[in-house]
Amino acid sequence: MDETELRAALPEQIASRIRSLKAKEGTVTAVLDAGGLSARERSAMETDAKAMLVAQEGVDEARIAFMADKVTRRYIAVGSGKGGVGKSTLTANLAVALKRMGHAVGVVDADIYGPSQPTLLASKGARPEAVGQTLQPVAGIMDIPMLSMGHLVAPGKALAWRGPMAAGALTQLIEADWGSAETILIDLPPGTGDVQLTMVQKHKPDGAVIVSTPQDLALIDAARAGQLFETAGVPVIGLVENMAGYQCPHCGEFSDPFGQGGVESIAERLELPFLGRIPLAMDIRTASDAGTPPAFGDDASGAAFTAIARKVADWLAHGADGPTDEARG
């Protein structure tokens, strides 16, 4: 059987990926384009191609190899100095907004002790599989690939892990098979402990977004988070002020229970970009709890997240001078 006949014997989804096909003395060697395929999909395609080729008359052995352009992947950490300031909500909405803009985005929920991304991105109950030692991300809303400790442990189970164990878990999540995803958002736990240090030392992000509420105590901790990234040489993309202003649903009056403008002021003082404000709004809370991030829609709350995502996208396009996968080795 000649090479044209062998190619015709394969289904379109395999034949269309053939870059080289040679047959000699009963052995067929095929090179396929693996662009956009996960490790699981590559393995399945290899098995199918081998079986179909060996089934052809005169073929005793089939050898399959894959080639693919290496994805230039960038990692963006979303951090805060303290908990409860909306870091996870911001991460989820940035992912949705960037995906709507056409970016190939993924999410790592690195908040080992309090994972919330499975709820925010509607993937509760999903369990990732492993190919060899590599985890395969699960699909969240809009088919955003994601991984979280919430996918690996029983719901409601507390993790009493020391720092090295938590750091090891983070490594597994980050070194997963992210396929064609080009931007990975990493929802860091609050503070500046072992997990954060592992992140900036072993898996150095290309950039960081810092989120804080406007009150003084949160700003002190946000500044500490900024110092961590600065010391590690991680560019700070900018600061976000969350829970900035509340409109009473009854009288329509605006108030500022956490203060106003504090994050913008500290951004100016530190000579860092200010990315925008997110209001304290009931619809953000209810939509987040339901696994439908506001950025999925076009109302006022969604627009606030989308405006911030546009600035992050602009940074990725024009200001991302951090290390790529190749530089990391």
C-alpha positions in Angstrom: 0.0 0.0 0.0 1.4 3.4 -1.0 1.5 6.5 1.2 -1.6 8.1 -0.6 -3.7 5.0 0.2 -2.5 5.0 3.8 -3.4 8.6 4.3 -6.9 7.9 2.7 -7.4 5.1 5.2 -7.3 7.5 8.2 -10.2 9.6 9.4 -10.1 13.3 8.6 -9.3 14.4 12.1 -6.1 12.4 11.9 -5.3 12.7 8.2 -5.5 16.5 8.4 -2.7 16.6 11.0 -0.3 14.5 9.0 2.9 16.4 8.2 5.0 13.4 7.1 4.0 9.8 6.2 6.5 7.2 5.0 6.2 3.5 4.4 9.2 1.1 4.1 9.4 -2.6 4.3 6.2 -3.0 6.3 6.9 -0.1 8.7 4.9 3.1 8.5 6.2 6.2 10.2 3.8 9.2 10.6 4.5 12.6 12.0 1.4 14.5 13.2 0.8 18.1 14.2 -0.2 18.1 17.9 -1.1 21.8 18.0 -3.9 22.5 20.5 -4.1 18.9 21.7 -3.9 17.9 25.3 -1.7 15.0 26.4 -4.8 12.8 26.7 -5.9 13.7 23.2 -2.5 13.0 21.8 -2.4 9.6 23.4 -5.8 8.7 22.1 -4.9 9.9 18.6 -1.7 7.9 18.6 -3.5 4.7 19.7 -6.2 5.2 17.0 -3.7 6.0 14.2 -1.5 3.0 15.0 -4.4 0.6 15.1 -5.8 1.9 11.8 -2.4 1.8 10.0 -1.5 -1.7 11.2 -4.9 -2.9 10.0 -3.9 -2.1 6.4 -2.5 -4.8 4.1 1.3 -5.0 4.1 1.7 -2.9 7.3 3.4 -4.8 10.2 4.3 -1.8 12.4 3.2 1.8 12.8 5.3 4.5 14.5 3.7 7.8 15.4 5.5 11.0 16.4 4.1 14.4 17.2 5.3 17.9 16.5 3.9 21.2 17.7 4.9 24.8 18.0 5.7 25.5 21.6 3.1 27.7 23.2 4.5 31.0 24.5 2.8 31.0 27.9 2.6 33.8 30.4 1.7 33.5 34.0 -0.1 36.3 35.8 -0.3 36.2 39.6 -3.3 37.8 41.3 -2.4 38.5 44.9 -3.3 40.5 48.0 -1.7 41.0 51.4 -4.7 39.8 53.3 -7.8 37.6 52.8 -11.4 38.8 52.2 -10.6 41.5 49.7 -12.0 39.8 46.6 -8.9 38.4 45.0 -10.5 35.2 43.9 -13.6 37.0 42.5 -11.3 39.3 40.5 -9.3 36.3 39.1 -12.4 34.5 37.9 -13.8 37.6 36.3 -10.5 38.5 34.6 -10.4 34.9 33.2 -14.0 35.2 31.8 -13.4 38.7 30.4 -10.1 37.8 28.7 -11.7 34.7 27.2 -14.5 36.8 25.8 -11.9 39.0 24.2 -10.4 36.0 22.5 -7.5 35.1 24.8 -6.6 31.5 25.4 -6.7 31.7 29.2 -6.5 29.2 32.1 -6.8 29.5 35.9 -4.7 28.0 38.7 -6.4 28.2 42.1 -3.3 28.3 44.3 -5.2 29.2 47.4 -4.4 25.7 48.8 -6.2 26.1 52.1 -9.3 27.9 50.9 -10.0 27.1 47.2 -13.0 28.9 45.7 -12.4 28.9 42.0 -14.5 25.6 41.5 -17.5 27.6 42.8 -16.7 30.8 40.9 -16.0 29.1 37.6 -18.7 26.4 37.9 -16.6 23.3 38.1 -17.5 21.9 41.5 -17.4 18.1 41.6 -15.0 17.9 38.6 -12.0 15.6 39.1 -8.9 16.1 37.0 -7.2 13.0 35.4 -3.5 12.5 35.1 -1.5 11.3 32.1 1.7 9.9 33.5 2.6 12.4 36.2 0.9 15.4 34.6 -2.5 16.6 35.6 -5.1 17.5 32.9 -7.1 20.6 33.7 -10.9 20.4 34.1 -13.2 22.7 32.1 -14.8 25.6 33.9 -17.4 28.1 32.6 -16.8 28.9 28.9 -14.5 25.8 28.8 -11.8 27.7 30.6 -9.2 25.1 31.7 -8.6 25.3 35.4 -7.1 23.4 38.4 -7.7 23.8 42.1 -7.1 21.9 45.3 -10.9 22.0 45.4 -10.8 19.5 42.5 -8.5 17.1 44.4 -9.9 16.9 47.9 -13.3 16.1 49.3 -15.7 19.1 49.6 -15.4 20.7 53.0 -12.3 18.8 54.0 -9.7 21.0 55.8 -6.1 20.7 54.8 -3.6 20.7 57.6 -0.5 20.9 55.4 2.9 22.3 56.3 4.5 24.7 53.9 6.5 22.2 51.8 3.4 20.1 51.1 1.4 23.1 50.0 4.3 24.2 47.8 4.5 20.8 46.2 0.8 20.8 45.5 1.1 24.2 43.8 3.9 22.9 41.6 1.6 20.0 40.4 -1.1 22.5 39.5 1.2 24.9 37.6 3.1 22.2 35.7 -0.2 20.6 34.4 -0.8 20.1 30.7 -2.3 23.5 29.8 -2.6 22.7 26.1 -3.1 25.8 24.0 -3.7 28.2 26.9 -1.4 31.2 26.5 -2.2 33.1 29.7 -2.5 31.4 33.1 -4.0 33.4 35.9 -2.8 32.3 39.3 -5.1 33.0 42.2 -2.6 33.2 45.1 -3.5 32.7 48.8 -3.5 35.9 50.9 -0.3 36.9 52.6 3.4 36.4 51.9 4.1 32.8 53.1 5.5 29.6 51.7 3.1 29.2 48.8 3.8 32.8 47.6 7.5 32.4 48.0 7.5 29.2 46.0 5.4 30.9 43.3 7.9 33.8 42.8 11.0 31.7 43.2 10.3 28.5 41.4 7.5 29.5 39.0 8.3 33.2 38.5 5.2 34.9 37.2 5.5 37.3 34.2 3.4 39.9 36.0 1.2 40.4 39.0 -2.1 42.2 39.8 -2.6 43.3 43.4 -6.1 43.7 44.7 -7.1 45.5 47.9 -10.1 47.2 49.6 -9.7 51.0 50.3 -9.2 50.9 54.1 -5.9 51.5 55.7 -5.3 48.0 57.2 -5.8 46.3 53.8 -3.6 48.9 52.1 -0.7 48.2 54.5 -0.9 44.5 53.5 -1.3 45.2 49.8 1.9 47.3 50.0 3.7 44.3 51.6 2.5 42.1 48.7 3.9 44.6 46.3 7.2 44.5 48.0 7.3 40.7 47.7 6.8 40.9 43.9 9.3 43.8 43.6 12.0 42.0 45.5 11.5 38.9 43.3 11.7 41.0 40.1 8.1 40.4 39.1 6.5 43.4 37.3 3.4 44.7 39.0 0.8 45.2 36.2 -1.3 47.4 38.5 -3.5 47.7 41.5 -7.3 47.1 41.7 -9.6 48.7 44.3 -12.4 46.3 45.3 -15.5 47.0 47.3 -15.3 50.6 46.3 -18.6 52.3 46.9 -22.1 50.9 47.7 -25.4 52.0 46.3 -28.4 51.4 48.5 -31.0 49.3 46.6 -33.8 51.1 48.4 -32.9 54.8 48.3 -30.2 54.8 45.7 -27.8 56.8 47.9 -24.1 56.0 47.5 -21.8 55.4 50.5 -18.2 54.2 51.1 -18.2 51.7 54.0 -14.5 50.8 53.4 -13.4 54.3 52.4 -12.6 55.7 48.9 -9.6 56.1 46.7 -7.1 54.5 49.0 -5.8 52.0 46.5 -5.4 54.7 43.8 -3.5 56.9 46.2 -1.1 54.1 47.1 -0.6 53.2 43.4 0.3 56.8 42.8 2.7 56.8 45.7 4.4 53.6 44.6 4.4 54.8 40.9 2.4 51.8 39.8 -0.6 51.7 37.4 -4.1 51.9 38.9 -6.3 49.4 36.9 -9.7 50.4 38.2 -12.4 50.0 40.8 -15.0 47.2 41.5 -18.1 48.3 43.5 -19.5 46.6 46.5 -22.6 45.2 44.8 -25.1 42.4 45.6 -25.2 41.2 42.1 -21.5 40.5 42.1 -21.9 38.3 45.2 -25.0 36.4 43.9 -23.5 35.8 40.4 -20.2 34.6 41.9 -21.9 32.2 44.3 -23.9 30.8 41.3 -20.8 30.2 39.2 -21.7 32.9 36.6 -19.1 35.6 37.0 -20.5 39.1 36.2 -17.9 39.5 33.4 -19.9 36.9 31.6 -22.5 39.7 31.0 -22.6 43.3 29.9 -24.2 45.1 32.8 -22.4 47.7 35.0 -20.7 45.1 37.2 -19.5 43.1 34.2 -18.2 46.3 32.6 -16.1 47.1 35.6 -14.3 43.8 35.4 -14.0 44.0 31.6 -12.4 47.5 31.8 -9.7 46.1 34.1 -9.2 43.0 31.9 -8.6 45.3 28.9 -5.7 46.9 30.7 -4.3 43.5 31.6 -4.7 42.5 27.9 -2.9 45.7 26.8 0.0 44.9 29.2 0.2 41.4 27.8 0.4 42.8 24.3 2.8 45.7 24.9 4.4 45.6 28.3 5.0 41.9 29.0 8.8 41.7 29.2 8.9 39.0 31.8 10.3 35.5 31.1 8.5 33.1 28.8 8.3 29.3 29.1 11.5 29.0 27.1 13.4 31.3 29.5 12.2 29.3 32.4 13.7 26.2 30.9 
